[in-house]
Amino acid sequence: MNGPRTIHFGVAPELRLFVPVERRSGVTDVAVDGSSTLGHVVESLGVPLTEAGPLLVDGRAVPVSHIPADGESVHVPWRSRPQSVPGAPLRFLLDVHLGTLARRLRLLGVDAAYESADLGDPALARMSAEERRVLLSRDRGLLRRRELWAGAYVYSDRPDDQLRDVLQRFAPALAPWTRCTACNGLLGPAGKDEAAVREQLRHGTRRTYDVFARCTACGRVYWRGAHHRHLAEIVDAAMAEFGDGTAA
C-alpha cells in the first residue's frame, strides 16, 4: 500500500558534499511518498547515482528501482575505485568547463572528446550514449540525465587534482605523446621537410629541431619546444603514480 513513510538515510563521508548541510552529520530521517524509487530519492537528496555504489537497505544491496518501506535504513556508499566500465573501450567525453583536463588526458594518450562550444546537456548526454563515452562533469544535473551511458563527477576545480582523480578512478591505459591535445586525433611521425610540416614551422624551429609529429586527423604539427618541459613534468608525474614509472 502506497502512502507517506519515513526512512533512515545516510551517505558515505565522500558523498556528503552533495547532500544538504543538515543531513551531513550522520543518519537522518527522510520522508518519502511510498511510490518513488530509491534511486529517485537518492538523487532528489543531491547524490548523483554515478557516484554511488550499490544501494544498501538494512544492510543488503537493492536495485535503484526499490521502493522504500517505512522504517527502512538506507545507506549510500561511495563507488569503489578503480571503477570498471564494461562493454566498450574506455573513452571519455568532457563538458565545456573541463578543457584543461581534456588536454591533459590527451597528453597522456587517453581518448578524451571535448567540445569548446556549450552543446547543452541533452546533446552531451546523447553523445555519451551514442559513442559509449564516460561523461566527466562538475554539473550534477547533467549527471542525472537518464540518457547518459556512463558518467562521473569531477570533484575538484584544480586541473592537477582533476587529473589525479580521473586516473585514480578509472585507471586508463596511458600512452603519452600519442594524441593531439587540440583535437584528440592520433599522432604519427613527420619529417620537417614535408610540405605539410614546413608550412607550420618558422625557420628557426626547422633549424633547431629534428623530431616532429603530426596529427593524423587535423594535421597539427608537434615538436619538443620551449613548452615541452612543463608538459613533460605533467607526464612524468602521472606515469610515476599511475603508469609504469617511465614517460615515453
Protein Blocks (a to p, Z undefined) as FASTA:
>chain_A
ZZdddddddddfklmmmpcfklmnmccddddehlacfklmmmmnopafklpccddeehia
cdfklccdehiacdddddddddddehiacdddddfklmmmmmmmmmnopacdddfbdgbj
klmmmmmmmnopacddfbfklmmpmklmbdcddfbfcfklmmmmmmmmnopacdehiacf
knopacddddfkbmklmmmpcfklmmmpmbdcddfklopacdddfklmmmmmmmmmmmmm
mmnopaZZ
